């Protein structure tokens, strides 16, 4: 199911949807990583933004 851009509540902000190009652009810029590094982090810990941040900080 496609991301509903009008539904920007907490669940939408807490997850990184690698299938949504606008989210990938946002998260790569926000976290200062490449798309490949972001994908590796999501593969390692899941799509939780908090877990991805923690993984990248380690």
C-alpha positions in Angstrom: 0.0 0.0 0.0 1.3 3.4 -0.9 2.3 5.9 1.8 -0.6 8.4 2.6 1.2 11.7 2.5 -1.8 13.5 4.2 -1.5 11.1 7.2 1.6 12.5 8.9 1.0 11.3 12.4 3.5 9.6 14.6 3.4 6.2 13.0 4.4 7.8 9.7 7.3 9.7 11.3 8.5 6.7 13.3 9.2 4.4 10.3 11.5 4.6 7.3 9.7 3.3 4.1 12.5 2.4 1.7 10.0 1.9 -1.0 9.0 5.6 -0.9 11.6 7.7 -2.8 10.6 11.0 -0.9 11.2 9.2 2.4 14.5 7.9 1.3 15.6 11.4 0.2 14.4 12.8 3.6 16.1 10.2 5.7 19.4 10.2 3.8 19.6 14.0 4.3 18.4 14.0 7.9 20.8 11.2 8.9 23.7 12.3 6.6 24.1 8.9 5.0 23.9 7.4 1.5 20.9 5.5 0.3 23.0 2.3 0.4 24.0 3.0 4.0 20.4 3.7 5.0 19.3 0.5 3.3 22.0 -1.5 5.2 20.8 0.0 8.5 17.2 -0.7 7.8 18.1 -4.3 6.8 20.0 -4.7 10.0 17.6 -3.3 12.5 14.2 -2.8 10.8 12.4 0.3 9.7 12.1 2.0 13.1 13.7 5.4 12.8 14.9 5.3 16.4 16.6 1.9 15.9 18.2 3.1 12.6 19.5 6.2 14.3 21.0 4.1 17.1 22.5 1.7 14.7 24.1 4.4 12.7 25.5 6.0 15.8 27.2 2.8 17.0 
